[in-house]
Amino acid sequence: MLESLRGLGYSTATALADIVDNSISAAAKEVRIDFAWDGSNSRITVLDDGCGMTDAELESAMRLGDKNPLAARAAHDLGRFGMGLKTASFSQCRRLTVATVKNGVRSCLRWDLTELAVRPDAGWLLFEGPAPGSEPFLAPLDRKNAGTLVLWETLDRIVTDGYKPDDFLSLIDDVDAHLAMVFHRLLQGPRAGLRLLLNGNPVAPWDPFMTAHPAKPWASPVAKIHTSCGTVEVQCHVLPHKDRLTAAEFEANAGPAGWTAQQGFYVYRNERLLLAGGWLGLGSPRAWNREESHRLARIRLDIPNTVDAEWKIDVRKSTARPPVPVKPRLTLLAENTRELARRVFASRGAPASRQDKIPIDQAWSVEKLRHGMRYRIAETHPSVAAVLENAGELLPLVKSMLRVIEETVPVQRIWLDTAENKDTPQTGFTGEPSDEVAGVLRTLYVDMIGRRRMSPEGAKRALLHTEPFQNFPALIATLDQGLVAKPNRPQKS
């Protein structure tokens, strides 16, 4: 049975998150995780300053399935099955030692799968004390009046043939990223009360929702869904487009699995993240997939621990399925969020001007036809209008040229490149030097104040509401510098 339980599908990061859950349930304020490399004798320890356990409580904690998942629990309890400590540990190691101190009294018990395997007729051998030679690894607990230390040895699921110190270091990075995401609300914010250290370094929280970023386009109010088992809270978020972020911000906010994989619902129980991304099987007529166009959509969903059974929370705390009564409301909220995220993604984060939210005068318009969509060049765009108004006898040729451009937009190639490169093609003068952008702006500006007889301020206001120039307010402000003053004439804005 124990050997079978090793195959539940834990990663090292998810297994350690389960151990940290026990520390949080024990009211720990600080949890220290340490990886020690020693080849096949490598080990991992988790030490907390929680309330500790008596000898009887430790024996209960080491027993498989000690908790009834149907029994009522304290509101702050992060466990349910009474299996996490054992199954998480056995998924990574063959020897699990737990030492604990409560009110100055110390207890220690050990599971050793190798000992069980060589003595199959000896029953369930739960040993007292650490394995011979492992006593020094429990020394950090000596100075505590309360707390618990979990020791993993014989890491046969981690240190396999060919495993090197660099692989161990990479594993530490993966664990750091996962814990930063899973416990971010307990590490920061108004109710933060946890300090998490990995090899002595604090784990910095990773906020999936970029809560305080000034370029974030939208976050909804918190919606409450009342059910017979408790209240579920939902808040929808659309994150900034890549063009609104620095390279470092874009990389940091992608998440452990990357932008596309991290879209969707983030399910929390007692502010502990259970599920990071995905659409919970929602969607109509078929379940939604993770798509590039919706990668900026992330939805925070808080459930109480009274709804675990209804939401089908598994032992690893890695899956969740909403019950039927809440699906319609969640689907509607997700549809709206996905649509807003798609608009921000498609418009590269600039559907309206930053100054006064006046809609941008765009160069392309979208026509919804019976059998699909068609993209047309907007003849009202100042740049296009200026050419058409000055075309004279060339007007038919110019209009023919525009129609050819409309009919030959490489839609399939753009879609393929977007899917392969995980980003929309560079547009809107992205990456272009400022003097080149200024040259195009100046040409339009001169036409506006010359041929169209607009005032300088009126021309600038128009450019601030014209795609893609709304992204360059500083350049627009300098357009009249160096221009030769013209005689007074009637002006219009």
C-alpha positions as CSV (number, residue, x, y, z in Angstrom):
1,M,0.0,0.0,0.0
2,L,2.8,2.4,0.9
3,E,4.6,1.7,-2.3
4,S,1.4,2.3,-4.3
5,L,0.8,5.6,-2.6
6,R,4.1,6.9,-3.9
7,G,2.6,7.2,-7.4
8,L,-0.1,9.8,-6.6
9,G,1.7,12.3,-8.9
10,Y,3.4,14.8,-6.5
11,S,6.3,16.9,-7.7
12,T,9.0,17.9,-5.2
13,A,7.5,21.4,-5.1
14,T,3.9,20.2,-4.5
15,A,5.0,17.7,-1.9
16,L,6.9,20.4,0.0
17,A,3.8,22.7,-0.2
18,D,1.8,20.0,1.5
19,I,4.4,19.8,4.4
20,V,4.2,23.6,4.7
21,D,0.4,23.3,5.0
22,N,0.9,21.3,8.2
23,S,3.2,23.9,9.6
24,I,0.6,26.7,8.9
25,S,-2.2,24.6,10.5
26,A,0.1,24.4,13.5
27,A,0.2,28.2,13.7
28,A,3.8,28.4,12.5
29,K,5.1,31.9,11.8
30,E,8.4,30.8,10.2
31,V,9.1,27.7,8.1
32,R,12.6,26.8,7.1
33,I,13.2,24.4,4.2
34,D,16.8,23.2,3.6
35,F,18.2,21.1,0.8
36,A,21.5,19.4,1.6
37,W,23.4,17.8,-1.3
38,D,25.4,14.6,-0.5
39,G,24.9,12.4,-3.6
40,S,22.7,9.5,-2.8
41,N,22.7,10.6,0.9
42,S,21.2,14.0,0.1
43,R,18.3,15.1,2.3
44,I,15.6,17.8,2.7
45,T,14.4,19.2,6.1
46,V,11.4,21.3,6.9
47,L,11.5,23.1,10.3
48,D,8.7,25.2,11.8
49,D,8.1,27.1,14.9
50,G,4.5,26.0,15.3
51,C,2.8,24.6,18.4
52,G,4.4,21.1,18.0
53,M,2.8,17.8,19.0
54,T,2.5,15.5,21.9
55,D,3.6,11.9,21.6
56,A,0.0,10.8,21.0
57,E,-0.6,13.6,18.4
58,L,2.6,12.7,16.6
59,E,1.6,9.0,16.4
60,S,-1.8,10.1,15.0
61,A,-0.1,12.4,12.4
62,M,2.1,9.5,11.2
63,R,-0.9,7.2,10.9
64,L,-2.3,6.8,7.4
65,G,-5.8,8.3,6.9
66,D,-6.1,9.4,10.5
67,K,-8.6,12.1,9.6
68,N,-12.1,11.5,8.3
69,P,-12.5,13.8,5.2
70,L,-16.2,14.1,6.0
71,A,-15.6,15.4,9.6
72,A,-16.0,19.1,10.4
73,R,-12.7,21.0,10.6
74,A,-11.5,24.3,12.0
75,A,-12.0,27.1,9.5
76,H,-8.2,27.7,9.1
77,D,-7.4,24.0,8.6
78,L,-5.6,23.4,5.3
79,G,-5.8,19.6,5.4
80,R,-8.7,17.2,4.8
81,F,-7.6,13.5,4.3
82,G,-5.0,13.0,6.9
83,M,-2.7,11.7,4.2
84,G,-0.6,14.7,3.0
85,L,2.4,14.3,5.3
86,K,2.8,10.7,4.4
87,T,1.9,10.6,0.7
88,A,3.8,13.8,0.0
89,S,6.9,12.5,1.7
90,F,6.8,9.0,0.3
91,S,6.5,10.4,-3.2
92,Q,10.0,11.8,-2.8
93,C,11.9,9.7,-0.2
94,R,11.9,6.2,1.4
95,R,12.7,7.4,4.9
96,L,10.5,9.9,6.7
97,T,11.4,11.1,10.1
98,V,9.3,13.6,12.1
99,A,10.6,15.1,15.3
100,T,8.5,17.5,17.4
101,V,8.6,19.5,20.6
102,K,5.6,20.7,22.6
103,N,6.0,22.4,26.0
104,G,9.7,21.3,26.0
105,V,8.8,17.6,25.6
106,R,10.3,15.9,22.5
107,S,9.0,13.0,20.4
108,C,10.3,11.4,17.2
109,L,8.9,8.7,14.9
110,R,10.1,7.3,11.6
111,W,8.8,5.4,8.6
112,D,11.4,3.5,6.5
113,L,10.0,1.8,3.4
114,T,13.3,-0.1,2.9
115,E,13.0,-1.7,6.3
116,L,9.4,-2.6,5.6
117,A,10.4,-4.2,2.3
118,V,13.0,-6.4,3.8
119,R,10.7,-7.6,6.6
120,P,7.3,-8.0,4.9
121,D,6.0,-10.2,7.7
122,A,6.9,-7.9,10.6
123,G,3.8,-5.7,10.3
124,W,3.6,-1.9,10.1
125,L,7.0,-1.0,11.6
126,L,6.8,2.6,12.8
127,F,10.2,3.2,14.5
128,E,11.0,5.5,17.4
129,G,13.8,8.0,16.9
130,P,16.0,8.9,13.9
131,A,17.9,6.3,11.9
132,P,21.5,5.6,13.1
133,G,23.7,8.4,11.9
134,S,20.8,10.9,11.3
135,E,20.7,12.3,14.8
136,P,22.7,15.5,13.9
137,F,20.1,16.4,11.3
138,L,17.5,16.9,14.1
139,A,19.8,19.3,16.0
140,P,17.9,22.5,14.8
141,L,15.0,21.4,17.0
142,D,17.2,21.2,20.2
143,R,16.9,25.0,20.8
144,K,13.1,25.1,20.5
145,N,10.4,24.8,23.2
146,A,7.9,24.1,20.4
147,G,8.0,23.2,16.8
148,T,8.3,20.3,14.3
149,L,11.0,19.1,12.0
150,V,10.3,16.8,9.0
151,L,13.3,15.0,7.6
152,W,13.4,13.3,4.1
153,E,16.2,10.8,3.5
154,T,16.9,8.3,0.8
155,L,15.6,10.6,-1.9
156,D,15.2,7.8,-4.5
157,R,12.6,9.8,-6.5
158,I,14.8,12.8,-6.7
159,V,18.5,11.7,-6.7
160,T,18.4,9.1,-9.5
161,D,21.1,7.8,-11.7
162,G,23.1,10.6,-13.3
163,Y,21.6,13.2,-11.0
164,K,24.1,16.1,-10.5
165,P,24.5,19.0,-8.0
166,D,23.4,21.4,-10.8
167,D,20.1,19.4,-11.1
168,F,19.7,19.8,-7.3
169,L,20.2,23.5,-7.6
170,S,17.6,23.7,-10.5
171,L,15.2,21.8,-8.3
172,I,15.6,24.4,-5.6
173,D,14.7,27.1,-8.1
174,D,11.6,25.2,-9.1
175,V,10.5,24.8,-5.5
176,D,11.1,28.5,-4.8
177,A,8.9,29.5,-7.7
178,H,6.1,27.1,-6.7
179,L,6.1,28.1,-3.1
180,A,6.2,31.8,-4.0
181,M,3.0,31.3,-6.0
182,V,1.1,28.9,-3.7
183,F,1.6,30.9,-0.5
184,H,1.9,34.5,-1.9
185,R,-1.2,35.7,0.0
186,L,0.2,34.4,3.3
187,L,3.6,36.0,2.6
188,Q,2.3,39.5,1.7
189,G,-0.8,41.7,2.1
190,P,-2.8,42.8,5.1
191,R,-3.1,39.4,6.7
192,A,0.4,38.1,5.9
193,G,1.8,36.2,8.9
194,L,4.2,33.7,7.4
195,R,7.9,33.8,6.8
196,L,9.2,31.1,4.4
197,L,12.9,30.5,4.0
198,L,14.6,28.2,1.4
199,N,18.2,27.4,2.2
200,G,18.2,30.5,4.4
201,N,16.8,32.8,1.7
202,P,13.3,34.3,2.1
203,V,10.8,33.2,-0.5
204,A,9.5,36.3,-2.2
205,P,5.8,36.2,-3.0
206,W,4.6,36.0,-6.6
207,D,1.3,37.8,-7.1
208,P,-0.5,36.4,-10.2
209,F,-2.8,39.4,-10.4
210,M,-0.1,42.2,-10.5
211,T,-2.3,44.0,-8.0
212,A,-0.4,47.2,-7.6
213,H,0.9,47.6,-11.2
214,P,-0.1,51.1,-12.6
215,A,-0.6,49.7,-16.2
216,K,-3.1,47.1,-15.1
217,P,-6.2,47.8,-17.3
218,W,-9.0,46.2,-15.2
219,A,-10.0,44.4,-12.1
220,S,-13.6,43.6,-11.2
221,P,-15.3,44.1,-7.8
222,V,-15.5,40.9,-5.7
223,A,-18.6,38.9,-6.5
224,K,-20.1,36.5,-3.9
225,I,-21.8,33.3,-4.8
226,H,-23.8,31.8,-1.9
227,T,-24.1,28.0,-1.8
228,S,-25.5,25.6,0.7
229,C,-22.0,24.7,1.9
230,G,-20.5,28.2,2.1
231,T,-19.8,31.4,0.2
232,V,-17.5,31.5,-2.8
233,E,-15.8,34.8,-3.7
234,V,-14.7,35.7,-7.2
235,Q,-12.6,38.6,-8.5
236,C,-11.6,38.9,-12.2
237,H,-8.4,40.5,-13.5
238,V,-7.0,41.5,-16.9
239,L,-3.2,42.0,-16.8
240,P,-1.2,44.6,-18.8
241,H,-0.1,43.8,-22.3
242,K,3.6,43.1,-22.8
243,D,4.0,46.5,-24.4
244,R,3.1,48.1,-21.0
245,L,5.8,46.2,-19.1
246,T,9.5,46.2,-19.0
247,A,11.3,43.0,-20.1
248,A,12.0,42.2,-16.5
249,E,8.4,42.7,-15.4
250,F,7.1,40.6,-18.3
251,E,9.5,37.7,-17.4
252,A,8.7,38.0,-13.6
253,N,4.9,38.0,-14.1
254,A,4.8,35.1,-16.5
255,G,4.6,32.6,-13.6
256,P,6.3,29.3,-13.2
257,A,4.5,27.8,-16.2
258,G,4.5,30.8,-18.5
259,W,1.9,33.3,-19.6
260,T,-0.3,31.0,-21.6
261,A,-0.4,28.2,-19.1
262,Q,-1.1,30.5,-16.2
263,Q,-4.3,32.0,-17.6
264,G,-7.6,31.2,-16.0
265,F,-8.9,30.5,-12.5
266,Y,-6.8,30.6,-9.4
267,V,-8.6,28.6,-6.7
268,Y,-7.7,29.4,-3.1
269,R,-8.8,27.8,0.2
270,N,-7.9,29.9,3.3
271,E,-5.7,32.0,1.1
272,R,-3.6,29.0,0.1
273,L,-3.5,28.5,-3.7
274,L,-4.8,25.1,-4.7
275,L,-5.0,25.4,-8.5
276,A,-3.0,27.9,-10.6
277,G,-4.6,28.5,-14.0
278,G,-7.0,26.6,-16.3
279,W,-10.7,27.1,-17.0
280,L,-12.1,24.4,-14.6
281,G,-13.8,22.6,-17.5
282,L,-16.0,25.6,-18.2
283,G,-17.0,26.8,-21.7
284,S,-19.7,26.4,-24.2
285,P,-20.3,24.5,-26.5
286,R,-17.0,22.8,-25.5
287,A,-14.6,23.4,-22.7
288,W,-12.2,26.3,-23.2
289,N,-8.6,25.7,-23.9
290,R,-5.6,27.9,-22.8
291,E,-5.1,30.2,-25.8
292,E,-2.7,33.0,-26.5
293,S,-5.4,35.5,-27.0
294,H,-6.7,35.0,-23.4
295,R,-3.4,34.8,-21.6
296,L,-4.0,38.1,-19.8
297,A,-7.1,36.8,-18.0
298,R,-6.7,35.6,-14.5
299,I,-9.5,35.1,-12.0
300,R,-9.2,34.7,-8.2
301,L,-11.6,32.3,-6.7
302,D,-11.8,31.8,-2.9
303,I,-13.6,28.7,-1.5
304,P,-14.1,27.8,2.2
305,N,-12.9,24.4,3.4
306,T,-16.5,23.4,3.9
307,V,-16.9,22.9,0.1
308,D,-14.0,20.5,-0.5
309,A,-16.2,17.5,-1.3
310,E,-18.5,19.5,-3.6
311,W,-15.5,21.0,-5.5
312,K,-13.8,17.6,-5.7
313,I,-10.5,18.8,-4.1
314,D,-8.0,15.9,-4.3
315,V,-5.3,14.7,-1.9
316,R,-2.6,16.6,-3.7
317,K,-4.7,19.8,-3.7
318,S,-4.1,20.1,-7.4
319,T,-7.5,19.7,-9.0
320,A,-10.9,21.3,-8.5
321,R,-14.2,21.1,-10.2
322,P,-17.0,23.6,-9.6
323,P,-20.4,22.1,-8.6
324,V,-23.2,22.4,-11.1
325,P,-25.1,25.3,-9.3
326,V,-22.2,27.7,-9.5
327,K,-21.1,26.9,-13.1
328,P,-23.4,29.3,-14.9
329,R,-22.3,32.3,-12.8
330,L,-18.6,31.4,-13.1
331,T,-19.0,30.9,-16.9
332,L,-20.5,34.3,-17.3
333,L,-17.8,36.0,-15.2
334,A,-15.1,34.1,-17.1
335,E,-16.6,34.9,-20.6
336,N,-16.6,38.7,-19.8
337,T,-13.0,38.5,-18.5
338,R,-11.8,36.5,-21.5
339,E,-13.3,39.0,-23.9
340,L,-11.7,41.9,-22.1
341,A,-8.4,40.1,-22.1
342,R,-8.7,39.4,-25.8
343,R,-9.3,43.0,-26.6
344,V,-6.3,44.1,-24.6
345,F,-4.1,41.5,-26.2
346,A,-5.3,42.3,-29.7
347,S,-5.0,46.1,-29.2
348,R,-1.6,45.7,-27.5
349,G,-3.0,47.3,-24.4
350,A,-4.1,50.6,-25.9
351,P,-7.8,50.6,-26.9
352,A,-8.3,54.1,-25.5
353,S,-6.2,57.1,-24.8
354,R,-4.7,57.4,-21.4
355,Q,-5.7,61.0,-20.8
356,D,-9.5,61.1,-21.1
357,K,-10.6,57.6,-22.2
358,I,-11.8,59.0,-25.6
359,P,-11.8,56.1,-28.1
360,I,-8.8,56.0,-30.4
361,D,-9.1,56.8,-34.1
362,Q,-7.9,53.5,-35.4
363,A,-6.4,52.7,-38.8
364,W,-8.3,49.4,-39.2
365,S,-12.0,48.7,-38.7
366,V,-13.7,45.4,-38.2
367,E,-16.8,44.4,-40.1
368,K,-18.8,41.5,-38.7
369,L,-20.3,39.6,-41.7
370,R,-22.7,36.7,-41.8
371,H,-19.9,34.2,-42.5
372,G,-17.1,35.8,-40.5
373,M,-15.0,38.9,-40.0
374,R,-13.5,41.4,-42.5
375,Y,-10.8,44.0,-41.8
376,R,-11.0,47.3,-43.6
377,I,-8.7,50.3,-43.7
378,A,-10.4,53.2,-42.0
379,E,-10.6,56.1,-44.5
380,T,-11.3,58.5,-41.6
381,H,-7.9,57.9,-40.0
382,P,-5.9,61.2,-40.4
383,S,-3.1,59.6,-42.3
384,V,-5.3,57.8,-44.7
385,A,-7.7,60.8,-45.1
386,A,-4.8,63.2,-45.9
387,V,-3.7,61.0,-48.8
388,L,-7.3,60.5,-50.2
389,E,-8.0,64.2,-50.0
390,N,-4.8,65.1,-51.9
391,A,-4.9,62.2,-54.4
392,G,-6.7,64.2,-57.1
393,E,-6.8,62.2,-60.3
394,L,-4.9,59.4,-58.6
395,L,-7.7,58.8,-56.2
396,P,-9.0,55.7,-58.0
397,L,-5.5,54.2,-58.0
398,V,-5.0,55.0,-54.3
399,K,-8.4,53.4,-53.4
400,S,-7.5,50.3,-55.5
401,M,-4.2,50.1,-53.6
402,L,-6.0,50.2,-50.3
403,R,-8.5,47.5,-51.4
404,V,-5.6,45.3,-52.5
405,I,-4.0,45.7,-49.1
406,E,-7.3,44.9,-47.3
407,E,-7.8,41.7,-49.4
408,T,-4.3,40.4,-48.9
409,V,-3.8,40.9,-45.2
410,P,-1.8,37.7,-44.3
411,V,-4.3,36.6,-41.6
412,Q,-3.2,32.9,-41.6
413,R,0.5,33.8,-41.4
414,I,-0.2,36.3,-38.6
415,W,-2.2,33.7,-36.7
416,L,0.6,31.1,-37.2
417,D,3.4,33.4,-36.2
418,T,1.4,34.5,-33.1
419,A,0.9,30.9,-32.0
420,E,4.5,29.9,-32.6
421,N,6.1,33.0,-31.1
422,K,3.7,33.3,-28.2
423,D,3.1,36.9,-29.0
424,T,1.4,39.2,-31.5
425,P,3.7,40.6,-34.2
426,Q,5.5,43.9,-33.5
427,T,3.2,46.8,-34.5
428,G,2.6,50.4,-33.4
429,F,6.2,51.5,-33.9
430,T,7.3,48.9,-31.3
431,G,11.1,49.0,-31.2
432,E,11.4,51.8,-33.7
433,P,13.8,54.7,-32.9
434,S,12.1,57.8,-31.7
435,D,13.4,60.0,-34.5
436,E,11.7,57.8,-37.1
437,V,8.4,58.0,-35.2
438,A,8.9,61.7,-34.8
439,G,9.3,62.0,-38.6
440,V,6.0,60.4,-39.3
441,L,4.3,62.5,-36.6
442,R,5.8,65.7,-38.0
443,T,4.5,65.0,-41.5
444,L,1.0,64.5,-40.3
445,Y,1.3,67.5,-38.0
446,V,2.4,69.8,-40.8
447,D,-0.5,68.6,-42.9
448,M,-3.0,69.3,-40.1
449,I,-1.9,72.9,-39.4
450,G,-1.1,73.6,-43.0
451,R,-3.6,72.1,-45.4
452,R,-6.3,71.4,-42.9
453,R,-5.7,74.7,-41.0
454,M,-6.0,73.2,-37.6
455,S,-4.5,75.0,-34.6
456,P,-1.3,73.6,-33.2
457,E,-3.1,72.5,-30.0
458,G,-6.0,71.0,-31.9
459,A,-3.6,69.0,-34.1
460,K,-1.8,67.7,-31.0
461,R,-5.1,66.7,-29.4
462,A,-6.1,64.9,-32.6
463,L,-2.8,63.0,-32.7
464,L,-3.2,62.0,-29.0
465,H,-6.4,60.2,-30.1
466,T,-5.0,58.6,-33.2
467,E,-3.5,55.1,-33.5
468,P,-0.6,54.4,-33.0
469,F,0.5,57.9,-32.0
470,Q,-1.4,57.9,-28.6
471,N,1.6,56.0,-27.3
472,F,4.0,58.9,-27.8
473,P,2.6,61.9,-25.9
474,A,6.1,63.2,-25.2
475,L,7.0,63.4,-28.9
476,I,3.6,65.0,-29.7
477,A,4.3,67.7,-27.2
478,T,7.5,68.7,-29.1
479,L,6.0,68.8,-32.6
480,D,5.9,72.6,-32.9
481,Q,9.6,73.0,-32.0
482,G,11.6,74.2,-34.9
483,L,8.6,75.0,-37.2
484,V,8.7,78.3,-39.0
485,A,5.9,80.6,-37.8
486,K,3.3,81.2,-40.5
487,P,1.2,84.3,-41.1
488,N,-2.0,84.7,-39.1
489,R,-4.9,83.0,-40.7
490,P,-8.3,81.7,-39.6
491,Q,-7.9,78.6,-37.5
492,K,-10.1,75.8,-36.6
493,S,-9.6,73.0,-34.1
